[in-house]
Every structure is written in C-alpha cells, then in structure tokens.
Amino acid sequence: MNCNMANCRAELIDVSGLCNPADVTDVISQYPYWLQMNIAETLAIPVLKPDAEQINSVNISVDIFRAEVIKVPVSPVDANGDYIPNLEGKVSTGRKLIIEGQLCQKIVYTANVLDQSIHSAHFYVPFSSYIVVPSEITFTNGTTVDSLNVEFQANACVEDVAVKLLDERNILKQVTLLLYAVPKQS
C-alpha cells in the first residue's frame, strides 16, 4: 500500500471502545430487536485549546439514557394476516422502542505548536433512533405481555470509528453503531 502523510497518519490513530461483534451475535440471534446506524459528526476543537497538527487517539463509549416503547400506527395486513410492508420494505407492528443516548468521546491530539504538546478534547454527541418491536412479547415461561408494558435493556456496540482532521480546528468523524435491545421479564 502506498502511504502518503495523510494516509499514514489516519492509519496510526488508536481507537479504543470498539466492541467485539461476536459478543453480540448470540444476543441478537435470540432477540431480533436491533438496528445499525451511522452517526456523522463534525467536531470543533474548543476555543481554549490549541490548534491540532494530528489526531493520536479516540476513546469512545455510549451512554443510553432512554429506552421506551411507544404506540405507533400499524401496517395493514393481507388476507393471510401478514403485515404489508411500505415501499421501503418496512413494517410497523404498532410498537417502537425509542432509544436516546449520547456518544461520549475523548480525542487526544498533538498540538500544532513548536513543542508539539499533547492535548485532549471531550465531546458528547446526542443521538436518537428506534427499533420496531412486536406488539406482544412472549417470555420463556410462556407469559405474553403487551410490549408497552415491557422494560427493555438497550445496549450499544460501537462497530467502527472513522476519523480525519479536516483542518487545525475541525475533525470529521463517522461512528457505526449497532443498537440492540433485550426484553426484561418481570
């Protein structure tokens, strides 16, 4: 691979906080309540911090502070009782699990100053999404409950982070996130 300065610097950025997708596979195969999303960000280095020469590392975690099932319109059904998807192929069961959270990030960078000191900047980026869930959940003990009355444990798996210094003050970042939920039996 050819390596110019921009490419080499991007390859040397240490990213911590990524999950191991194998750890999530068993959960989402048992509970198919998940979605993938991409969060695009342009982050500005705080005014009190010096300009950046290069990014050294990104540490990322996810804080989920809301997971709530809401009632929504239901897709029509065909003669067999199967939901009819919309033109995008999506089905509405009448229930959505709303998930709200934030990306918690620390970016460590080398300052564009003579002594090339190391600095860090913290960023908190909110996000909101939803997972379609069935109108009723049947638990392993045979109990069936309206999903409006079910508490879900919402989790996040940071699959990938792409980061690039746009200029001395701005950072372009893309986070690929897998959100998944497990119903709690009460």
Secondary structure, DSSP 4 states (H G I P E B T S, - for coil): ----HHHHHHHT-EEE----HHHHHHHHHHS--EEEEEEEEEEEPPTTSPPEEEEEEEEEEEEEEEEEEEEEEEPPB-TTSPBPP-TTS---EEEEEEEEEEEEEEEEEEESSTT--EEEEEEEEEEEEEEE--SEEE-TTS-EEEGGG-EEEEEEEEEEEEEEE-SSSEEEEEEEEEEEEEEEP-
